[in-house]
Amino acid sequence: MPTNIKIIHAQDFIRATLEGQLDFEKSKRLLMELASTSAQLVDYEILIDTRKAQLEMSVTNLWYMAVELSNLHKIFARKTAVLCPLERFDHAEFFALCAKNRGLRVSAFTSFEDAIEWLIADGT
């Protein structure tokens, strides 16, 4: 069965302040804008690619971002894979856990191929 996949790059919505800290409100607003323009993509699996992200989020910010993602449950109702570099896997896995606790199907990966395989597999 064919699977539609939408790839979202972290640099499309993660923003920093002039001091180099996460601008959470701006990042949240950009994520909402991305989601609203993707509203017609409800039949898509989503891959969030964070491999080239220059900014590392704190665990608190990761939790808040998972909350925001869950507020967009209609768009993120299918599977969402978070692709990250190996050195940030613990953060990506924490984000996935937070999102799962809010009813979303999110998993973290360091391999593009593994992420795609999980997205196209039947079931969870």
C-alpha positions as CSV (number, residue, x, y, z in Angstrom):
1,M,0.0,0.0,0.0
2,P,1.5,3.4,-1.0
3,T,2.5,5.7,1.8
4,N,2.6,9.5,1.6
5,I,5.4,11.1,3.6
6,K,5.9,14.8,4.4
7,I,9.4,15.9,5.4
8,I,9.7,18.9,7.7
9,H,13.2,20.3,8.3
10,A,13.9,21.7,11.8
11,Q,15.3,24.8,10.2
12,D,11.9,25.5,8.8
13,F,10.5,26.3,12.2
14,I,13.2,26.3,14.9
15,R,14.4,29.9,15.6
16,A,16.9,31.4,18.0
17,T,17.1,34.8,19.7
18,L,20.0,37.2,19.1
19,E,21.7,35.6,22.2
20,G,21.6,32.2,20.5
21,Q,18.8,30.8,22.8
22,L,15.7,29.1,21.5
23,D,12.9,31.6,20.6
24,F,10.2,29.2,21.7
25,E,7.3,31.5,20.9
26,K,8.5,32.2,17.4
27,S,9.3,28.5,16.8
28,K,5.9,27.5,18.1
29,R,4.2,30.1,15.8
30,L,6.2,28.8,12.8
31,L,5.3,25.2,13.6
32,M,1.6,26.2,13.8
33,E,1.9,28.0,10.4
34,L,3.6,24.9,8.9
35,A,0.9,22.7,10.3
36,S,-1.9,24.9,9.1
37,T,-0.5,25.0,5.5
38,S,-0.2,21.2,5.8
39,A,-3.7,20.7,7.0
40,Q,-4.7,19.0,3.8
41,L,-2.0,16.4,4.4
42,V,-3.9,14.5,7.0
43,D,-3.2,11.3,5.1
44,Y,0.6,11.8,5.4
45,E,3.2,10.3,7.7
46,I,5.6,13.0,8.8
47,L,9.4,13.0,9.1
48,I,10.9,15.8,11.2
49,D,14.5,16.0,10.2
50,T,16.6,17.7,12.9
51,R,20.0,16.6,11.6
52,K,21.1,20.1,10.5
53,A,19.5,22.0,13.4
54,Q,22.0,24.4,14.9
55,L,20.2,24.9,18.1
56,E,19.8,22.3,20.8
57,M,16.6,22.4,22.8
58,S,16.4,21.9,26.5
59,V,14.3,19.1,27.9
60,T,11.7,21.6,29.1
61,N,11.4,23.1,25.6
62,L,11.1,19.6,24.1
63,W,8.3,18.9,26.5
64,Y,6.5,22.1,25.6
65,M,7.0,21.4,21.9
66,A,5.4,18.0,22.4
67,V,2.5,19.7,24.0
68,E,2.2,22.0,21.0
69,L,2.4,19.1,18.6
70,S,-0.4,17.3,20.5
71,N,-2.5,20.5,20.1
72,L,-2.2,19.8,16.3
73,H,-3.4,16.2,16.8
74,K,-5.4,16.3,13.6
75,I,-2.3,16.9,11.5
76,F,0.0,14.7,13.5
77,A,-2.6,11.9,14.0
78,R,-0.6,9.5,11.9
79,K,3.1,8.4,12.5
80,T,5.8,11.1,13.0
81,A,9.4,10.1,12.9
82,V,12.1,12.4,14.4
83,L,15.4,12.0,12.6
84,C,18.4,13.3,14.6
85,P,22.2,13.0,14.8
86,L,23.4,10.3,17.2
87,E,24.6,12.8,19.8
88,R,21.1,14.2,20.2
89,F,19.3,10.9,20.2
90,D,18.5,11.1,23.9
91,H,16.7,14.4,23.4
92,A,14.8,13.1,20.4
93,E,13.8,10.0,22.3
94,F,12.6,12.2,25.2
95,F,10.6,14.3,22.8
96,A,9.0,11.2,21.3
97,L,8.1,9.9,24.8
98,C,6.5,13.2,25.7
99,A,4.5,13.1,22.5
100,K,3.5,9.5,23.0
101,N,2.3,10.4,26.5
102,R,0.0,12.9,24.8
103,G,-1.5,10.3,22.4
104,L,0.7,10.7,19.3
105,R,2.6,8.0,17.5
106,V,6.2,9.4,17.5
107,S,9.5,7.6,17.4
108,A,13.1,8.9,17.2
109,F,15.7,7.6,14.7
110,T,19.3,8.3,13.8
111,S,19.0,6.5,10.4
112,F,17.0,7.9,7.6
113,E,16.3,4.5,6.2
114,D,15.1,3.2,9.6
115,A,12.8,6.2,9.9
116,I,11.3,5.6,6.5
117,E,10.9,1.9,7.1
118,W,9.0,2.6,10.3
119,L,6.8,5.2,8.6
120,I,5.7,2.9,5.8
121,A,5.3,-0.2,8.0
122,D,1.7,-1.3,8.8
123,G,0.7,-0.9,12.4
124,T,2.6,1.1,15.0
